[in-house]
C-alpha cells in the first residue's frame, strides 16, 4: 500500500536527539531557542515562539493578541477542528464564513459580509489549507479596514509563498504545527511567528505559566513549552524542508499532468501563489467509490475533512449556511504526494485513477443497457 503520509526523520535528527540526551537538558532550553531563531529566519519574521503543538500555538497566539471573552473570531468551517477549538480555548467565539470554491480557503467576500454585520469581531483566522495560502492581500485589506487582527493558521503550509512572501510573515501573527504528517515534524510541536516584539513576549510568557521571574508569575498561563528533544528533531527537519517541498511540488506537477482529462478535479494553485502541497486533494462526485477503488489498487487515500466544523456535535447550534464547505466535504479526497514517493508509486497512483474512470464508465454503460432491456 502506498501510504498517504510517510514521515522521514533521518539519521541527522537521531544524532541531534542523542546529543540532547547526552547533555541532559531535555526540557525547554538552548536547543529550543536555536530552533525558534532558525524558524523565524526561515519565515522572514523577527520573532518565533515554540509551543507543544499547533493547537497550543493558536491558543497562545490569541491570548497574546488579547482576544478573549466577548470577542468573536471569523474563520473557516472547512479545516481541522483545532482551528475553531483554539478560539474557544482563548474564551472567544468562532464565527464561520464560507470558503472559496476553487481553493477552499477562506472567502474574503464572505469574511467582509460577517464583519459588516457584527461589531464584536477581534480577529480573522485564515487557514492555509492543504499547503495553499489563503487570499492574504484581500483578507489583510479587510482586516485593516475593520481594525481587526489577521492571524495565519499555517499548520499545513511550512514554506508556502504568497506573492513572494512566505506564510508566517504576512499576518499579525502565524501559527504552525509540527505533527508527524506535516511537511516537517518535530514529533509534536508548534510555533508562533510575528514581527511584533510585544506579541512574542506575551506569547512566550503565556506558554511558561505567565512567568516573569524564576518564581514570579504576572498572569495565569499554561505549560505549552516545547522540549529540547522536539527542537532537535525540528531543527534537522527545517534544514531539509526546502528539499521536501520541492519534491512535493514535483509530485504534484506529475499528478496534475497525469490526471488531466480524468473525472477528478485537481487542485488549483492561484497565480502568484506557491503551494507546498501538504495534501494533494482532488474532488470527485464519486468520492467514496474512488476511495474504495484506490484502496483496492494499493493506493492510500484519506478525506480531509468529511464533516465541516459547523456540523460537528461540539458546534451544534452554529448559525449560518456554508454550502461551499459542505459540498467540498462531500467531494474531497487526498491522494499521496509526499516526498517518499518513487516514480513507480506516482505511476501506480495515476493508473489507479485512470482505471477507476474505465471501471465506472463500464458500470454506467451496463446499467444503462439493463434499464433499456
C-alpha positions in Angstrom: 0.0 0.0 0.0 1.3 3.5 -0.9 0.7 5.5 2.3 -0.9 8.9 2.4 2.0 10.1 4.5 5.5 8.8 5.2 7.4 10.9 7.8 11.2 10.9 7.2 13.1 11.8 10.3 16.6 10.7 9.2 19.9 10.0 10.8 20.9 13.6 11.5 17.8 14.1 13.7 18.6 10.9 15.6 22.2 12.2 16.3 20.9 15.5 17.5 18.4 13.9 19.8 21.3 11.7 21.2 23.3 14.9 21.7 20.5 16.4 23.7 20.2 13.3 25.8 23.9 13.3 26.4 23.8 17.0 27.6 20.9 16.2 29.9 18.8 19.3 29.3 15.7 17.6 28.0 13.0 20.2 28.6 12.9 23.8 27.3 16.4 25.2 26.8 19.0 26.4 24.4 18.1 23.9 21.7 14.6 25.4 21.6 16.0 28.9 21.4 18.0 27.9 18.4 15.1 26.3 16.7 13.0 29.5 17.3 15.7 31.7 15.8 16.2 29.5 12.8 12.5 29.2 12.1 12.0 32.9 12.4 14.8 33.4 9.8 13.2 30.9 7.5 9.8 32.6 7.6 11.3 36.1 7.4 10.0 37.3 10.8 11.7 39.0 13.8 10.4 36.5 16.4 9.3 32.9 16.8 7.9 31.2 19.9 7.9 27.4 20.2 5.0 25.5 21.7 3.9 22.0 22.3 1.7 21.7 19.2 -0.2 23.7 16.6 -3.4 24.0 18.7 -1.5 25.5 21.7 0.3 27.8 19.3 -3.1 29.1 18.1 -4.4 29.4 21.7 -1.3 31.2 22.9 -1.4 33.5 19.9 -4.9 34.6 20.6 -4.0 35.2 24.3 -1.0 37.3 23.1 -3.4 39.4 20.9 -5.7 39.9 23.9 -8.5 38.0 22.2 -10.9 36.5 24.7 -14.3 36.8 26.5 -16.8 38.8 24.5 -14.8 38.6 21.3 -15.5 36.8 18.0 -13.0 35.5 15.5 -14.0 34.9 11.9 -12.7 31.7 10.4 -13.4 28.8 8.0 -15.7 25.9 8.7 -13.6 23.7 6.4 -10.5 22.9 8.4 -9.4 20.6 11.2 -11.4 21.3 14.3 -8.4 22.7 16.1 -8.7 26.0 14.2 -12.0 26.7 15.9 -11.2 24.9 19.2 -8.3 27.3 19.9 -10.6 30.3 19.6 -12.8 28.7 22.2 -9.9 27.9 24.4 -9.0 31.5 24.5 -12.5 32.4 25.6 -13.7 33.8 22.3 -16.4 32.7 19.9 -15.7 31.2 16.4 -17.8 32.7 13.7 -17.7 31.0 10.3 -17.5 32.4 6.8 -17.7 30.2 3.7 -14.8 29.2 1.6 -13.7 30.0 -2.0 -15.0 27.3 -4.4 -11.6 26.9 -6.1 -9.0 27.0 -3.3 -11.3 26.0 -0.4 -9.6 28.7 1.7 -11.5 31.5 3.4 -13.6 33.6 1.0 -12.7 37.3 1.5 -16.2 38.4 0.4 -17.8 36.1 3.0 -15.5 37.4 5.7 -16.3 41.0 4.8 -20.1 40.2 5.0 -19.6 38.9 8.5 -17.6 41.9 9.6 -20.2 44.3 8.3 -22.9 42.5 10.3 -21.0 42.3 13.7 -19.2 44.7 15.9 -17.6 42.1 18.3 -15.0 40.6 15.9 -11.5 40.9 17.1 -9.6 38.8 14.6 -9.8 36.9 11.3 -8.1 33.4 11.3 -7.2 32.4 7.8 -6.2 28.7 7.3 -3.7 27.9 4.5 -5.5 24.7 3.6 -3.6 21.7 2.1 -0.4 23.9 1.8 -2.0 26.6 -0.3 -2.1 30.2 1.1 -5.4 31.9 1.6 -6.0 35.2 -0.3 -4.0 37.3 2.1 -4.0 40.6 0.2 -7.8 40.9 0.3 -8.1 39.5 3.8 -5.4 41.9 5.0 -7.2 44.9 3.5 -10.5 43.8 5.0 -8.9 43.3 8.4 -7.2 46.7 8.3 -10.4 48.4 7.2 -12.3 46.9 10.2 -9.4 47.3 12.6 -9.1 43.6 13.5 -6.1 41.3 13.7 -5.2 38.9 10.9 -3.9 35.5 12.1 -2.5 32.8 9.8 -3.1 29.1 10.6 -0.1 27.8 8.7 -0.2 24.3 10.2 -0.2 22.8 6.7 1.9 25.4 4.8 5.5 25.5 6.0 7.4 27.3 3.3 4.5 28.2 1.1 4.6 31.6 -0.6 2.0 34.3 -1.4 3.3 36.8 -4.0 6.9 36.3 -2.9 6.2 36.4 0.9 6.5 33.3 3.0 3.5 32.4 5.0 4.1 33.1 8.6 5.3 36.6 7.8 2.1 38.2 6.4 -0.4 38.4 9.2 -0.1 39.9 12.7 1.0 36.5 13.8 1.0 33.0 12.4 0.9 29.5 13.9 2.5 26.3 12.7 2.2 22.6 13.6 5.0 20.1 13.6 2.8 17.0 13.8 4.5 13.9 12.2 2.5 14.1 9.0 3.2 17.8 8.3 5.7 18.9 5.7 8.2 19.0 8.5 7.9 17.5 12.0 9.4 17.7 15.5 7.4 14.7 16.6 4.9 17.0 18.2 5.3 20.8 18.4 4.1 24.2 17.2 5.5 27.6 16.5 4.2 31.2 16.6 5.8 33.7 14.3 5.4 37.5 14.4 7.3 40.8 13.8 5.8 42.3 16.9 8.1 42.0 20.0 5.2 42.6 22.5 3.1 39.8 20.9 6.1 37.5 21.0 6.9 38.3 24.6 3.3 37.8 25.7 3.0 34.5 23.9 6.3 33.2 25.4 5.1 34.3 28.9 1.7 32.6 28.4 3.4 29.4 27.3 5.5 29.4 30.5 2.9 29.8 33.2 2.8 33.6 32.9 6.4 33.6 34.2 8.3 36.9 34.6 11.0 35.5 37.0 12.0 32.2 38.4 9.1 32.0 40.8 7.3 35.2 39.7 4.1 34.9 37.6 2.4 38.0 36.3 -0.6 36.2 34.9 -2.2 32.7 34.7 -0.6 30.9 31.8 -0.1 27.3 30.7 2.8 24.9 30.3 3.0 25.0 26.5 6.8 24.7 26.4 8.5 22.7 23.6 11.1 20.2 24.8 14.7 20.2 23.6 14.2 16.7 22.2 11.5 18.0 19.9 13.5 21.1 19.0 16.5 18.9 18.0 14.3 17.0 15.5 12.7 20.2 14.3 16.0 21.9 13.6 17.1 19.0 11.4 13.8 18.9 9.6 13.9 22.6 8.9 17.2 22.1 7.1 15.5 19.5 4.9 12.2 21.4 4.4 13.1 23.1 1.1 14.1 19.7 -0.4 10.9 18.1 1.0 8.7 20.9 -0.5 10.5 20.7 -3.9 9.7 17.0 -4.1 6.1 17.6 -3.1 5.7 20.3 -5.8 7.3 17.9 -8.4 5.0 15.1 -7.4 2.0 17.5 -7.6 3.1 18.6 -11.1 3.2 15.0 -12.3 -0.2 14.3 -10.9 -1.6 17.5 -12.5 -0.5 16.3 -15.9 -1.3 12.6 -15.4 -4.9 13.3 -14.1 -5.7 15.9 -16.7 -8.7 14.6 -18.6 -9.8 12.2 -15.9 -13.1 12.6 -13.9 -11.4 14.1 -10.9 -11.0 17.8 -10.3 -7.3 18.5 -9.5 -6.2 21.2 -7.0 -5.9 24.9 -8.1 -2.7 26.9 -7.5 -3.6 30.6 -8.0 -1.4 32.9 -9.9 1.3 34.3 -7.6 0.9 31.5 -5.0 3.4 28.7 -4.4 1.7 25.8 -2.6 3.7 23.2 -0.7 1.1 20.5 -1.2 0.7 19.2 2.3 -2.1 17.3 0.7 -2.8 16.7 -3.0 -6.6 16.9 -2.8 -8.8 16.1 -5.7 -12.6 16.4 -5.9 -14.9 13.8 -7.3 -18.7 13.3 -7.4 -18.0 9.6 -6.8 -15.5 10.2 -4.0 -16.4 7.2 -1.8 -16.3 4.8 -4.8 -13.0 6.3 -5.9 -11.5 5.8 -2.4 -12.5 2.2 -2.4 -11.1 1.7 -5.8 -7.8 3.3 -4.8 -7.6 1.2 -1.7 -8.2 -2.0 -3.8 -5.3 -0.9 -6.1 -2.8 -0.3 -3.3 -3.1 3.5 -3.1 -3.7 5.1 0.4 -6.2 8.0 0.3 -8.0 10.0 3.0 -10.7 12.5 3.4 -9.7 15.9 4.9 -12.3 16.8 6.1 -15.5 14.7 5.9 -17.6 16.9 8.3 -17.3 20.7 8.3 -16.7 22.2 11.8 -20.1 23.8 12.0 -21.7 20.4 11.6 -19.7 18.8 14.3 -21.6 17.9 17.5 -19.3 20.2 19.5 -20.5 23.1 17.4 -24.2 22.2 17.5 -26.3 25.4 17.2 -23.9 27.3 14.9 -25.7 29.9 13.0 -25.2 30.3 9.2 -25.2 28.4 5.9 -21.9 27.3 4.3 -22.8 25.5 1.1 -19.4 25.6 -0.5 -17.7 24.0 2.6 -20.4 21.3 2.8 -20.2 20.5 -0.9 -16.4 20.2 -0.6 -16.7 17.9 2.4 -18.7 15.5 0.2 -16.2 15.5 -2.7 -12.6 16.0 -1.5 -10.1 13.1 -1.4 -6.4 13.4 -0.7 -4.0 11.1 -2.5 -0.3 10.6 -1.8 2.0 13.5 -2.7 4.7 13.2 0.0 8.5 13.2 -0.8 8.9 9.5 -0.2 7.0 8.6 -3.4 9.0 6.9 -6.1 8.4 7.2 -9.9 6.8 3.8 -9.8 4.5 5.0 -6.9 3.4 8.0 -8.9 2.7 5.9 -12.0 0.6 3.5 -9.8 -1.4 6.4 -8.4 -2.1 7.8 -11.9 -3.0 4.4 -13.3 -5.4 3.7 -10.4 -7.4 6.9 -11.0 -7.5 6.3 -14.7 -8.7 2.7 -14.2 -11.4 4.0 -11.9 -12.8 6.0 -14.8 -12.8 3.0 -17.1 -14.5 0.9 -14.4 -17.1 3.5 -13.7 -17.8 4.0 -17.4 -18.2 0.3 -17.9 -20.5 0.0 -14.9 -22.6 3.0 -16.1 -22.9 1.5 -19.6 -24.0 -1.8 -18.2 -26.6 -0.1 -16.0 -27.9 1.9 -19.0 -28.2 -1.3 -21.1 -30.0 -3.1 -18.2 -32.6 -0.3 -17.9 -33.2 -0.3 -21.7 -34.0 -4.0 -21.8 
